[in-house]
Amino acid sequence: MVSRRKILSRSRDNLVESQYEEQDEEDVWYNLDKLYKDHIQEVLDKWNQIDDEIWAKVIVFERNRRVAKAYARAPVLTINGSNDGFDGFRIGLCGFDNPMRDPKTEEAKRHINQGVKIKMDEQGNILIKRLCKNNVYVKSTNQEDNAIGPEIIRNSQGALEHEKPGKVRET
């Protein structure tokens, strides 16, 4: 039996309940707070084993299912729509299997193209450079506790607009 809390969190996260009813619950989250806590705990559990060169944990989600995770060690990480998976320098978002993938997700993945490059500068700022003409969306859960530039916040959808290709953005 599905709990009331799970049903409410599914609807709050705009998930179609029938699509996710029968699936295995491993690597699936219905609550953002639990998602954050679980992934932070995962990093803390591995803290003593993580190399000093690692500057980010990248988690690839499709809807509310984690399909991949990787630790970024390379100074610049490219995230694109290739079928390459993760090779240490690039994450090809079409290179990961998801048996629960739906047609809307397939459609969205076809628009990723060359994607973005992400790096951390000497001050610890995360910089993103868009490599294609498509919009890149930045989702922030707390508008007061982030470093997303005002030109991105002004855009209500959080998009790096295609009129400014290749411009480096701080997030």
C-alpha positions, 0 to 999 in steps of 0.5 A: 500500500502506498502511503499518503505522504508518498502520494502527496509528494508525488503530486507535488513534484508533478509526477504521474502516479500511475507511471511510477506505481509499479517500479522498484524503489531503488534510486528513486526519490519522491521528496527533495529533502530526503533526496538531498539528505541521502546524497549528502550522507552518501558523500559523508560516508565516502569522505575519507576515500574521496581524493582531494582532486574531486570537486563535485559529485554529479548526479544524473536524474530522469524524472525522480530516478537516479540513472547515474552518478560520478565524481568530477576530478577533471578541471573542466567537465563537459555535459552533453547529449552524447551516448558516451556515458562518463569517461572522466572528462565528459558525461553523455546524458544519452549514455545511461540506461533507464528502463522507466524512461518515458517519451517526454524524457527521450524527446528532451534528451534529443535537444541537449546537443553539445550541452555545457562545460562546467568548471570550478575556479580558484575561488570555488565558484562554479562556472558554466559555459553553454556550447550550443544554441539551446537554452540551458536551465538552472533550477534553484530550490532556494532563491536566497541561498545561491550564487546564480547571476541576476541575469539568469534570475530575471528570466523566470524560467531560469534559462541561459538564453540562446541570444548569448551563446557561449557566455560563461555564467556563474551558478 
